[in-house]
């Protein structure tokens, strides 16, 4: 059984799922999602300009996170701007790791070079690098819920709070919500690729990076909204308990470089399938192709 006080794992880049399942997530319905955004070809993924500038941005984010955690920890979930700041800074760092750009000295921020191109992240000592919404949505799925209920009860969840949590996790699948948010981006990207192919022009790498960024950002925001909605169904005290329980995990992770060239080639091959759109929609609806 998992020890809730010492949840650890090796983390690959969470914004790109395994290529075989990329964009193919299960959900009951696709249409009618007013908040789902399309792919914006003009929106570029952020990148590190130089290590000093990125360290300054990371320090500013860390200071803001610490202030919010001290004053109102529930705002770590509810503050959309804070979540976006964490996402963008983490994205820049992990993108630089992919490109094997030197980051300089990051140990002061809890990010330590491991010597093989990867970086160890001390999320216990530096929870600002902890994607809290992603962790909560991963650990409070209907299948995993019973593992974590005792830890929440020990901190102050009452029977009525447990009932709310069980009902919400059963009725609301975070992966389904993420699929609704990201499917239009995937379809928009596939159409952009076909446009380049029709013009007999290569798809620029920056367009693929932009797709990865936009899809991951939408999925991240979907996770935050899932947790925020759950917190609104609990009272303020239980909302703070939920945040503190998962924020204080002694979590370790590694950000490791990935082969961007291979990833781009596989991504383009996937969306160039002649029936990509229908396959993606069918998979998202849970219908076998």
Helices and strands as residue ranges (DSSP letters): G 19-21, H 51-72, H 75-78, H 80-98, G 107-109, E 111-113, E 119-122, G 127-129, H 132-139, H 145-155, H 159-171, H 174-198, H 205-233, H 236-247, E 252-255, H 260-271, H 276-284
